[in-house]
Amino acid sequence: MKKIVLLGAFDRYNYGDNLMPILFERFIKKYRPEVLEEFQLEYAAVSKADLTNYKCLPSESINNYTTLLNDGSAVIVIGGEVLCATNATLYLHMQKSALFNKFLTLVKKATRRYFSLYSDWFYSAKWEYPFIVDPASFDASVKVIYNTVGGGIQWLRPKDKKTVVDRLNKASYVSVRDTRTQAQVQELTSETGLAPDSAFLMSDLVDDDTFAEHVSEKVRLACSEDYIVFQAAPTKVGNSIESVVENLKSIAQKNSKKIILLPIGYASGHDDNEYLVKLSAILDYQHELLYPLNVWEIMYVIKQSSLFIGTSLHGVITAMAYAKPHVGLNPQIPKLDSFLKDWSLAPFNKCLDMRNAAKILDHVDNECLEKLKENRDRINQAIIENNNKILDIIKEK
């Protein structure tokens, strides 16, 4: 039987990355069930992994699929900041210890070539830039498709850039999630589609039964009163922890809401929980730190909130998907700022410093909430069209 292999960074727990294949599978079952009569869905990352304890899908190593696919199969690189992640960089995010991650980061800077050889031994696709896939890597005739990916190619050396561009030009279809990525890719390759991040479709694909099955009573109880959500990665927050506490407390007090601190980035090098534990220790205001949570619990906490503030792109996307006010924190995060500029509405359509975020709910009224819903529906339709185009291309003989 022919297969559709969804390829992404599914071998480490990081909410957005792990959510994408789950939602794409749900899309097929809801909108294109006939695809499953012809194709079997499977999931691949650089390494084999089983994260079912977080309600994620298990994945196999992409290296195994180079000889296992039948003619007419397809590989879909689905979402994430994958252009052009190297094997060595991805290896850093696979460490269980934040301290060891920091140590390896220093080693990588100091040795570069030798570190790449080291990481290739322990963690590597058969090719560099594992999410930029050459159809020629497979024994069978396989279509390669990119579904709303992000990232950039401008920093590559000329030789590497040529390799990447050659692979992208062999793809059956390339779609990216923001104009920042589109400008870089389209300048060097054939036509590039633009569509919002495919995970955005969650409000259309996830029903109340899913939350009833997978959200714990503890999380439901924490979300039973009015609250705002705060999330941040320590290297991305852009403000001192004292400034964050001061402004976070100010917005919560002003609007009579409690605070939920929500780690989203669990993978090594993101370290949300490490930062939020420190913040919790000095935040003298009603709050809860919820950790660890599965993907559905993270989604539920944001869905039920009055406001999301954070550095996580998929935290913001979840808020947008459920038509919630949202603040992308720190203008120095290009992928987040670009996505907001392309797809959100004023005053939420650009990243803010924490000091400016404190006034965001002043702009929220019934008219604003209705516009957020209308924008959500518009974005959902664009994703449905892009997903259907991908599946139509796969089914073409």
Secondary structure, 3 states (H helix, E strand, C coil): CEEEEEECCCCCCEHHHHHHHHHHHHHHHHHCCCHHHHEEEEEEECCCECCHHHCCCCEEEHHHHCCCCCCCCEEEEECCEEECCCHHHHHHCCCCCHHHHHHHHHHHHHHCHHHHHHHHHHCCCCCCCCCCCCHHHCCCCCEEEEEEEEECCCCCCHHHHHHHHHHHHCCCEEEECCHHHHHHHHCCCCCCEECCCHHHHHHHHCCHHHHHHHCCHHHHHHCCCCEEEECCCCCCCCCCHHHHHHHHHHHHHHCCCEEEECCCECCCCCCHHHHHHHHHHHCCCCEEECCCCCHHHHHHHHHCCCEEEECCHHHHHHHHHCCCCEEEECCCCHHHHHHHHHHCCCCCCCCECHHHHCCHHHHCCHHHHHHHHHHHHHHHHHHHHHHHHHHHHHHCC
